[in-house]
Amino acid sequence: MIDKKMLITGLFFSLLFTFILFYFFIDLSELINILINVNLFYVFVSLFFYLLSLYFRSKRWVYLLKKQLTKSSKSILPVVIFGYMANNLIPIRIGEILRSYYLSIRENISTSFAFGTIIIERLMDVIALIVFFSIGALTGSLFNSTDFGDFSNTVPGGKTSMIFLSLFPFLFLSAIIIIYTQLSKNKIEIILHKLFFFSSEKIRKLIVNKFFLMFEGLTSILRKDTFIYTLLFSLIIWTCEALMYYIISMGLNLDTFFDSTLEHISIIIVFTSVVNLAGVIPSTAGSWGPFDFFGSITLITLGVSNEIAVAYSLLVHASLWIPPTLLGFVIIILDQKTIKKVIKNFKYQKINYVK
């Protein structure tokens, strides 16, 4: 059911990033000692904000589904949690497809419509994270943060380059949207085929199809004047997660590495955007490897010691992984009949989904 090449590629990147992180950057015994002495009180408090982010995710989805959901529809929060559990346990983000099946069976709505709204969710998450990155990096660059300042000294052009790098993801995304809306579909298809000339015809067609699927979804929400609402939901969602990350950092005394609370907050915002955008890199289920590597490297670059940076990244990742996975199993037990239908439908479908 799952493309073996994609599975092997994901496993390769997860193992590669994990090996590099543990072999070149840390003393394992010191890392274990740090994790043993973590103040778990902060971790448990932080979970409130993670659950709150899941609640707002369900509200955002309800907004996108409003044309097909009835007033009598039950809360779809369990469906969101089930999808996260599946993503945590099954590679290639199959949980997104299972989530659309689950909702379509439970609420008797179109599977393709449900999956289309999930594509829009993903797009809005990317946009919100790019906004977060720009805010965090600009705050650190403009307000004389020592760690951002030290890093800018290693970059050609200094602070000016840092400001440009902070805005680059946002400018790049804006440029792609403008190009997409101005050029014909045929011209864009020709450009994409030329850009990916080194890949097989099958892969090029897959990339082209996914590109049009994503940007047709984005332009559709722009046309329907739902962009502001979905972006607002997305910013609230990622603010909740950033608060979770910030509270966990207090359990590791991460604040001692920074000159001020503002610098601490700005670096957590950058961390939030980087680790979640790293999810676009192929990996095993749960994004183990890329998440931890890029999160750790971000903190190390900005002045945090190696072992503390890795311990923090692993602790945040585990805190994101464990709750929805456990809650997902509870949902399976409580709603066995519907889940069995979801799995049965899924088995008869050819999975050809790429994040």
Buried (B, 14 or more C-beta within 10 A) or exposed (E): EBBEEBBEBBBBBBBBBBEEBBEEBBEEEBBEEBBEEBEEEBBEBBBEBBBBBBBBBBBBBBBBBEEBBEEEBEEBBBBBBBBBBBBBBBBBBBBBBBBBBBBBBBBEBEBEBBBBBBBBBBBBBBBBBBBBBBBBBBBBBBEEBBBBBEBBEEEEEEBEBBBEBBBBBBEEBEEEBEEBEEEEEEEBBEEBBEEBEEEEEEEBBBBBEBBBBBBEBBBBBEEEEBBEBBBBBBBBBBBBBBBBBBBBBBBBEBBEBBBEEBBBBBBBBBBBBBBBBBBEBBBBBBBBBBBBBBBBBBBBBBBBBBBBBBBBBBBBBBBBBEBBBEBBEEBBEEBEEBBEBBEEBBEEEEEEBBB
